Amino acid sequence: MMQEQPMHFFLGANSPAGFVSFYDEITAQAENGRLFVVKGGPGTGKSTLMRRTAAALSQKEHNFEYIHCSSDPDSLDAVLFPESGVMMADATPPHVIEPQHPGACETVVNLCACWDEELLQSRRAEILSLCRQNALCHQQCVRFLSAAHALLSDNMSIAVNCLDTRKAAKTAAGIVARECRRRKRGESVEKKRLLSAITPKGNIGFPETIAALCPRVYLLKDPYGAASSLLLAAIRSQLMEYGLTIYTCFCPLSPRQKIDHILVPELGLAFVTAGKAFPLEKLPEPYRVISFTRFTDMEQLTLRKQRLRFNRRAAEELLEAASRSLRRAKNLHDLIEKEYGAAIDFEKLEQVTQETLERAESWQKEHLL
């Protein structure tokens, strides 16, 4: 039996621009493997099916990914087994997945066939009311995140104006040259992920993923995100020239632009921005610590300390308010799950689950590298 060493990530999360999704990372791989597209309502067994699949396939496959739901970090949105190519994902909103080559590359798992539709129709008014209230909570969360992001962006802009960009870029180049000096250049593979997200439990991260993959950690201490953002963008660009598989993990408040972390499992190397989602006691002992003060005119920055402090404190309050909105949304979602759970035929559900598990195990057996 193989030792289970799963990696934990998010592929979607609430952001200042609404829900952001990297689920195209899954669909892009469907032609090279087998994607099980799971359709069903809340509380119909999607996350349980994925956990059972992960438990079964992890008996033979060593490295795999748990993709968590940012609206409920204890729930799964996907499981990915890169060695065999088996993938299973919750294909319902807000991260809808439609099969592009159904049957050939994707298997649709229809849990909707396991419920009593007449019973759900009789509860239509209650379900619609709960769904609308849930949506309003998510909209409120996005507004709080947008306000927090504006304040933190102001801090970052102030810090950028105090930054020695040449020195930061030179440091990034030196690190990559040193770490990759024995590697030949080649085409790299980049996997886009979120290693943290704003959730009902607060800003949650997965430091255990870093510890499992990367014993050597460059820890970037930067409360404003200016120096670390520049460093990581430069490091990412240069690492992509060395034929590596890298995990680029974006900031949940700026998920299309700002990089928070980079993991390079082949080198056992991680570049991690310190923060509340990544308490130091859960990370490996840092191999190197790089402080933003190394590249920053601290005298100039100190002149803005009152504004910086106000922005930070206000942003922290807004982020907590965003989490409270998500907690209310989860409570409502739990009620929606109860409505659907009451309509489920668990005998049918178990039958579909077993058939799906057999298909996934069969594919793994034939295609495990």
NORKA-V195902 format. One record per residue. N is the residue number from 1. RES is the residue in one small letter. SS is DSSP state (H for helix, E for strand, L for the rest). OMEGA is omega as a letter, one per 30 degrees, with the letter a starting at -180 (* if undefined). Layout:
n->N res->RES ss->SS omega->OMEGA
n->N res->RES ss->SS omega->OMEGA
This chain:
n->1 res->m ss->L omega->a
n->2 res->m ss->L omega->l
n->3 res->q ss->L omega->l
n->4 res->e ss->L omega->l
n->5 res->q ss->L omega->a
n->6 res->p ss->L omega->l
n->7 res->m ss->E omega->a
n->8 res->h ss->E omega->l
n->9 res->f ss->E omega->l
n->10 res->f ss->E omega->l
n->11 res->l ss->L omega->l
n->12 res->g ss->E omega->a
n->13 res->a ss->E omega->l
n->14 res->n ss->E omega->l
n->15 res->s ss->E omega->l
n->16 res->p ss->L omega->l
n->17 res->a ss->L omega->a
n->18 res->g ss->E omega->a
n->19 res->f ss->E omega->l
n->20 res->v ss->E omega->a
n->21 res->s ss->E omega->l
n->22 res->f ss->L omega->a
n->23 res->y ss->L omega->l
n->24 res->d ss->H omega->l
n->25 res->e ss->H omega->l
n->26 res->i ss->H omega->a
n->27 res->t ss->H omega->l
n->28 res->a ss->L omega->a
n->29 res->q ss->L omega->a
n->30 res->a ss->H omega->a
n->31 res->e ss->H omega->a
n->32 res->n ss->H omega->a
n->33 res->g ss->L omega->l
n->34 res->r ss->E omega->a
n->35 res->l ss->E omega->l
n->36 res->f ss->E omega->a
n->37 res->v ss->E omega->a
n->38 res->v ss->E omega->l
n->39 res->k ss->E omega->l
n->40 res->g ss->L omega->a
n->41 res->g ss->L omega->l
n->42 res->p ss->L omega->l
n->43 res->g ss->L omega->a
n->44 res->t ss->L omega->l
n->45 res->g ss->L omega->a
n->46 res->k ss->H omega->a
n->47 res->s ss->H omega->l
n->48 res->t ss->H omega->l
n->49 res->l ss->H omega->a
n->50 res->m ss->H omega->l
n->51 res->r ss->H omega->l
n->52 res->r ss->H omega->l
n->53 res->t ss->H omega->l
n->54 res->a ss->H omega->l
n->55 res->a ss->H omega->a
n->56 res->a ss->H omega->a
n->57 res->l ss->H omega->a
n->58 res->s ss->L omega->l
n->59 res->q ss->L omega->a
n->60 res->k ss->L omega->a
n->61 res->e ss->L omega->a
n->62 res->h ss->L omega->a
n->63 res->n ss->L omega->l
n->64 res->f ss->L omega->a
n->65 res->e ss->E omega->l
n->66 res->y ss->E omega->l
n->67 res->i ss->E omega->a
n->68 res->h ss->E omega->l
n->69 res->c ss->E omega->a
n->70 res->s ss->L omega->l
n->71 res->s ss->L omega->l
n->72 res->d ss->E omega->a
n->73 res->p ss->E omega->l
n->74 res->d ss->E omega->a
n->75 res->s ss->E omega->a
n->76 res->l ss->E omega->l
n->77 res->d ss->E omega->l
n->78 res->a ss->E omega->l
n->79 res->v ss->E omega->a
n->80 res->l ss->E omega->l
n->81 res->f ss->E omega->a
n->82 res->p ss->L omega->a
n->83 res->e ss->L omega->a
n->84 res->s ss->L omega->a
n->85 res->g ss->L omega->l
n->86 res->v ss->E omega->l
n->87 res->m ss->E omega->l
n->88 res->m ss->E omega->a
n->89 res->a ss->E omega->l
n->90 res->d ss->E omega->a
n->91 res->a ss->L omega->a
n->92 res->t ss->L omega->a
n->93 res->p ss->L omega->g
n->94 res->p ss->L omega->a
n->95 res->h ss->L omega->a
n->96 res->v ss->L omega->l
n->97 res->i ss->L omega->l
n->98 res->e ss->L omega->a
n->99 res->p ss->L omega->l
n->100 res->q ss->L omega->l
n->101 res->h ss->L omega->a
n->102 res->p ss->E omega->a
n->103 res->g ss->L omega->a
n->104 res->a ss->L omega->a
n->105 res->c ss->L omega->a
n->106 res->e ss->E omega->l
n->107 res->t ss->E omega->l
n->108 res->v ss->E omega->l
n->109 res->v ss->E omega->a
n->110 res->n ss->E omega->l
n->111 res->l ss->H omega->l
n->112 res->c ss->H omega->a
n->113 res->a ss->H omega->a
n->114 res->c ss->H omega->a
n->115 res->w ss->E omega->l
n->116 res->d ss->L omega->a
n->117 res->e ss->H omega->l
n->118 res->e ss->H omega->l
n->119 res->l ss->H omega->l
n->120 res->l ss->H omega->l
n->121 res->q ss->H omega->l
n->122 res->s ss->H omega->l
n->123 res->r ss->L omega->a
n->124 res->r ss->H omega->a
n->125 res->a ss->H omega->a
n->126 res->e ss->H omega->a
n->127 res->i ss->H omega->l
n->128 res->l ss->H omega->l
n->129 res->s ss->H omega->l
n->130 res->l ss->H omega->a
n->131 res->c ss->H omega->l
n->132 res->r ss->H omega->l
n->133 res->q ss->H omega->l
n->134 res->n ss->H omega->l
n->135 res->a ss->H omega->l
n->136 res->l ss->H omega->l
n->137 res->c ss->H omega->l
n->138 res->h ss->H omega->l
n->139 res->q ss->H omega->l
n->140 res->q ss->H omega->l
n->141 res->c ss->H omega->a
n->142 res->v ss->H omega->l
n->143 res->r ss->H omega->l
n->144 res->f ss->H omega->l
n->145 res->l ss->H omega->l
n->146 res->s ss->H omega->l
n->147 res->a ss->H omega->l
n->148 res->a ss->H omega->a
n->149 res->h ss->H omega->l
n->150 res->a ss->H omega->l
n->151 res->l ss->H omega->a
n->152 res->l ss->H omega->l
n->153 res->s ss->H omega->l
n->154 res->d ss->H omega->l
n->155 res->n ss->H omega->a
n->156 res->m ss->H omega->l
n->157 res->s ss->H omega->l
n->158 res->i ss->H omega->a
n->159 res->a ss->H omega->l
n->160 res->v ss->H omega->a
n->161 res->n ss->L omega->l
n->162 res->c ss->L omega->a
n->163 res->l ss->E omega->l
n->164 res->d ss->L omega->a
n->165 res->t ss->H omega->l
n->166 res->r ss->H omega->a
n->167 res->k ss->H omega->l
n->168 res->a ss->H omega->l
n->169 res->a ss->H omega->l
n->170 res->k ss->H omega->l
n->171 res->t ss->H omega->l
n->172 res->a ss->H omega->a
n->173 res->a ss->H omega->a
n->174 res->g ss->H omega->l
n->175 res->i ss->H omega->a
n->176 res->v ss->H omega->l
n->177 res->a ss->H omega->a
n->178 res->r ss->H omega->a
n->179 res->e ss->H omega->a
n->180 res->c ss->L omega->a
n->181 res->r ss->L omega->a
n->182 res->r ss->L omega->a
n->183 res->r ss->L omega->l
n->184 res->k ss->L omega->l
n->185 res->r ss->L omega->a
n->186 res->g ss->E omega->a
n->187 res->e ss->L omega->a
n->188 res->s ss->L omega->l
n->189 res->v ss->E omega->l
n->190 res->e ss->E omega->l
n->191 res->k ss->E omega->a
n->192 res->k ss->E omega->a
n->193 res->r ss->E omega->l
n->194 res->l ss->E omega->l
n->195 res->l ss->L omega->l
n->196 res->s ss->E omega->l
n->197 res->a ss->E omega->l
n->198 res->i ss->E omega->a
n->199 res->t ss->E omega->l
n->200 res->p ss->L omega->l
n->201 res->k ss->L omega->a
n->202 res->g ss->E omega->l
n->203 res->n ss->E omega->a
n->204 res->i ss->E omega->l
n->205 res->g ss->E omega->a
n->206 res->f ss->L omega->l
n->207 res->p ss->H omega->l
n->208 res->e ss->H omega->l
n->209 res->t ss->H omega->l
n->210 res->i ss->H omega->a
n->211 res->a ss->H omega->a
n->212 res->a ss->H omega->a
n->213 res->l ss->H omega->a
n->214 res->c ss->L omega->l
n->215 res->p ss->L omega->l
n->216 res->r ss->E omega->a
n->217 res->v ss->E omega->l
n->218 res->y ss->E omega->a
n->219 res->l ss->E omega->a
n->220 res->l ss->E omega->l
n->221 res->k ss->E omega->a
n->222 res->d ss->L omega->a
n->223 res->p ss->L omega->a
n->224 res->y ss->L omega->l
n->225 res->g ss->L omega->a
n->226 res->a ss->H omega->a
n->227 res->a ss->H omega->a
n->228 res->s ss->H omega->l
n->229 res->s ss->H omega->l
n->230 res->l ss->H omega->l
n->231 res->l ss->H omega->a
n->232 res->l ss->H omega->l
n->233 res->a ss->H omega->l
n->234 res->a ss->H omega->l
n->235 res->i ss->H omega->l
n->236 res->r ss->H omega->a
n->237 res->s ss->H omega->a
n->238 res->q ss->H omega->l
n->239 res->l ss->H omega->a
n->240 res->m ss->L omega->l
n->241 res->e ss->L omega->a
n->242 res->y ss->E omega->l
n->243 res->g ss->L omega->a
n->244 res->l ss->L omega->l
n->245 res->t ss->E omega->a
n->246 res->i ss->E omega->l
n->247 res->y ss->E omega->l
n->248 res->t ss->E omega->a
n->249 res->c ss->E omega->a
n->250 res->f ss->E omega->l
n->251 res->c ss->E omega->a
n->252 res->p ss->L omega->l
n->253 res->l ss->L omega->l
n->254 res->s ss->E omega->a
n->255 res->p ss->E omega->l
n->256 res->r ss->E omega->a
n->257 res->q ss->E omega->a
n->258 res->k ss->E omega->l
n->259 res->i ss->E omega->l
n->260 res->d ss->E omega->a
n->261 res->h ss->E omega->l
n->262 res->i ss->E omega->l
n->263 res->l ss->E omega->l
n->264 res->v ss->E omega->a
n->265 res->p ss->H omega->a
n->266 res->e ss->H omega->l
n->267 res->l ss->H omega->a
n->268 res->g ss->L omega->a
n->269 res->l ss->E omega->l
n->270 res->a ss->E omega->l
n->271 res->f ss->E omega->a
n->272 res->v ss->E omega->l
n->273 res->t ss->E omega->a
n->274 res->a ss->L omega->l
n->275 res->g ss->E omega->a
n->276 res->k ss->L omega->l
n->277 res->a ss->L omega->a
n->278 res->f ss->E omega->l
n->279 res->p ss->L omega->a
n->280 res->l ss->H omega->a
n->281 res->e ss->H omega->l
n->282 res->k ss->H omega->l
n->283 res->l ss->L omega->l
n->284 res->p ss->L omega->l
n->285 res->e ss->L omega->a
n->286 res->p ss->L omega->l
n->287 res->y ss->L omega->l
n->288 res->r ss->E omega->l
n->289 res->v ss->E omega->l
n->290 res->i ss->E omega->a
n->291 res->s ss->E omega->l
n->292 res->f ss->H omega->a
n->293 res->t ss->H omega->a
n->294 res->r ss->H omega->a
n->295 res->f ss->L omega->a
n->296 res->t ss->E omega->l
n->297 res->d ss->L omega->a
n->298 res->m ss->H omega->l
n->299 res->e ss->H omega->l
n->300 res->q ss->H omega->a
n->301 res->l ss->H omega->a
n->302 res->t ss->H omega->l
n->303 res->l ss->L omega->a
n->304 res->r ss->L omega->a
n->305 res->k ss->H omega->a
n->306 res->q ss->H omega->l
n->307 res->r ss->H omega->l
n->308 res->l ss->H omega->a
n->309 res->r ss->H omega->l
n->310 res->f ss->H omega->l
n->311 res->n ss->H omega->a
n->312 res->r ss->H omega->a
n->313 res->r ss->H omega->l
n->314 res->a ss->H omega->l
n->315 res->a ss->H omega->l
n->316 res->e ss->H omega->l
n->317 res->e ss->H omega->a
n->318 res->l ss->H omega->l
n->319 res->l ss->H omega->l
n->320 res->e ss->H omega->l
n->321 res->a ss->H omega->l
n->322 res->a ss->H omega->l
n->323 res->s ss->H omega->l
n->324 res->r ss->H omega->l
n->325 res->s ss->H omega->l
n->326 res->l ss->H omega->l
n->327 res->r ss->H omega->l
n->328 res->r ss->H omega->l
n->329 res->a ss->H omega->l
n->330 res->k ss->H omega->l
n->331 res->n ss->H omega->l
n->332 res->l ss->H omega->l
n->333 res->h ss->H omega->l
n->334 res->d ss->H omega->l
n->335 res->l ss->H omega->l
n->336 res->i ss->H omega->l
n->337 res->e ss->H omega->l
n->338 res->k ss->H omega->l
n->339 res->e ss->H omega->a
n->340 res->y ss->H omega->l
n->341 res->g ss->H omega->l
n->342 res->a ss->L omega->a
n->343 res->a ss->L omega->a
n->344 res->i ss->E omega->l
n->345 res->d ss->L omega->a
n->346 res->f ss->H omega->l
n->347 res->e ss->H omega->l
n->348 res->k ss->H omega->a
n->349 res->l ss->H omega->l
n->350 res->e ss->H omega->l
n->351 res->q ss->H omega->l
n->352 res->v ss->H omega->l
n->353 res->t ss->H omega->a
n->354 res->q ss->H omega->l
n->355 res->e ss->H omega->a
n->356 res->t ss->H omega->l
n->357 res->l ss->H omega->l
n->358 res->e ss->H omega->l
n->359 res->r ss->H omega->a
n->360 res->a ss->H omega->l
n->361 res->e ss->H omega->l
n->362 res->s ss->H omega->l
n->363 res->w ss->H omega->l
n->364 res->q ss->H omega->a
n->365 res->k ss->H omega->a
n->366 res->e ss->H omega->a
n->367 res->h ss->H omega->a
n->368 res->l ss->L omega->a
n->369 res->l ss->L omega->*
